[in-house]
Amino acid sequence: MPTHKASCLCGAVQITVEGDLPRPSVCHCRECRKHSGHLEASVDVPESWVTVTGAEAVGWFQSSEKVRRGFCKTCGSTLFWDPIFRDWTAIAMGAFDTPTGTQIAGHIFVEEKGDYYEINDGLPQNAR
């Protein structure tokens, strides 16, 4: 079974994912753009695949009734998009240290994308 390593910018948070990474999506919604500084590419994985070392350095922001967003409290790196009451979590693709062996599946919430860029990669686009 493949192992994928991820971390925050300062290294205070280390993430290990055991298993093949599914194809990630790129979210263009207002909340993801504000959280990440642009758009947010993340991959959904079962929580049972994930081990976090340095979890005390992870801060959580409850961005809606159903979702919380995880970041490093030391360096501010975007790490997680976590749907509450689910058995999976999304990990920011930019946090991965090693080659991921996956490619983007498509784009979501494109109706909320910023006006300063275009999506020209030919991948599927969903309005919501």
C-alpha positions as CSV (number, residue, x, y, z in Angstrom):
1,M,0.0,0.0,0.0
2,P,1.5,3.4,-0.9
3,T,2.3,5.9,1.7
4,H,2.1,9.7,1.1
5,K,3.7,12.3,3.3
6,A,2.4,15.8,3.8
7,S,3.3,18.7,6.1
8,C,2.8,22.3,6.8
9,L,5.4,25.0,5.8
10,C,7.2,25.0,9.1
11,G,7.0,21.2,9.7
12,A,5.1,21.4,13.0
13,V,2.3,19.2,11.4
14,Q,3.2,16.0,9.6
15,I,0.5,14.0,7.8
16,T,0.8,10.4,6.6
17,V,-1.8,9.0,4.2
18,E,-1.8,5.2,3.7
19,G,-3.4,4.3,0.4
20,D,-3.7,5.4,-3.2
21,L,-4.8,9.0,-3.5
22,P,-8.0,9.5,-5.5
23,R,-8.2,12.3,-8.0
24,P,-8.4,15.7,-6.3
25,S,-10.8,18.4,-7.2
26,V,-10.2,22.1,-7.4
27,C,-12.7,24.3,-5.5
28,H,-13.2,27.9,-6.6
29,C,-15.8,28.9,-3.9
30,R,-15.5,32.1,-2.0
31,E,-14.6,30.3,1.3
32,C,-11.9,28.2,-0.2
33,R,-10.4,31.1,-2.0
34,K,-10.3,33.1,1.2
35,H,-8.9,30.2,3.2
36,S,-6.1,29.3,0.7
37,G,-5.4,32.7,-0.9
38,H,-6.5,31.5,-4.3
39,L,-8.3,28.3,-5.2
40,E,-8.0,25.1,-3.2
41,A,-7.0,21.7,-4.6
42,S,-7.7,18.9,-2.1
43,V,-8.1,15.1,-2.1
44,D,-10.8,13.3,-0.1
45,V,-9.5,10.3,1.9
46,P,-11.0,8.1,4.6
47,E,-10.0,9.3,8.1
48,S,-8.7,5.8,8.8
49,W,-6.0,6.3,6.2
50,V,-4.7,9.5,7.9
51,T,-2.1,9.8,10.8
52,V,-1.3,13.3,12.1
53,T,1.8,14.0,14.1
54,G,1.9,17.4,15.7
55,A,-1.9,17.6,15.9
56,E,-1.6,20.1,18.8
57,A,-0.3,22.6,16.2
58,V,-3.5,22.2,14.1
59,G,-6.0,25.0,14.5
60,W,-9.6,24.6,13.4
61,F,-12.0,27.2,12.0
62,Q,-15.7,26.3,11.8
63,S,-16.5,27.9,8.5
64,S,-20.1,26.6,8.4
65,E,-22.5,24.3,10.3
66,K,-21.1,21.3,8.4
67,V,-17.5,22.1,7.7
68,R,-14.3,23.0,9.6
69,R,-11.0,24.0,8.1
70,G,-7.7,23.0,9.5
71,F,-4.4,25.0,9.4
72,C,-1.1,25.1,11.2
73,K,-1.3,27.5,14.1
74,T,2.5,28.2,13.8
75,C,2.9,29.0,10.1
76,G,-0.7,29.3,8.9
77,S,-0.5,26.6,6.2
78,T,-3.8,25.4,4.8
79,L,-4.1,21.6,5.6
80,F,-7.6,20.3,5.9
81,W,-11.2,20.7,4.7
82,D,-13.1,18.5,7.2
83,P,-16.8,17.8,6.8
84,I,-18.1,17.3,10.4
85,F,-19.9,14.0,11.0
86,R,-18.3,12.2,8.1
87,D,-15.7,9.5,8.0
88,W,-13.4,11.2,5.5
89,T,-11.4,14.4,5.3
90,A,-9.9,16.4,2.5
91,I,-6.2,17.2,2.6
92,A,-4.7,20.2,0.7
93,M,-2.7,19.0,-2.3
94,G,-0.1,21.7,-1.7
95,A,0.7,20.0,1.7
96,F,2.1,16.8,0.1
97,D,5.8,16.5,0.2
98,T,6.2,13.5,-2.1
99,P,4.9,12.8,-5.6
100,T,1.2,12.0,-5.3
101,G,0.6,9.8,-8.4
102,T,-2.7,11.5,-9.1
103,Q,-4.1,14.3,-11.3
104,I,-6.9,16.8,-10.9
105,A,-10.3,15.4,-11.8
106,G,-12.1,18.7,-12.3
107,H,-13.3,22.0,-10.9
108,I,-16.2,22.8,-8.5
109,F,-18.0,26.0,-7.6
110,V,-16.8,27.7,-10.7
111,E,-19.7,30.1,-10.6
112,E,-17.9,31.7,-7.6
113,K,-14.4,31.8,-9.1
114,G,-12.3,34.9,-9.0
115,D,-12.5,37.3,-11.9
116,Y,-8.7,37.5,-12.3
117,Y,-8.1,34.1,-13.8
118,E,-9.5,31.7,-16.4
119,I,-9.9,27.9,-16.3
120,N,-8.4,26.6,-19.5
121,D,-7.4,23.0,-18.7
122,G,-10.3,21.3,-20.4
123,L,-11.3,19.4,-17.2
124,P,-15.0,19.1,-16.2
125,Q,-16.4,22.2,-14.5
126,N,-19.4,22.2,-12.1
127,A,-21.2,25.4,-11.3
128,R,-21.6,24.3,-7.6
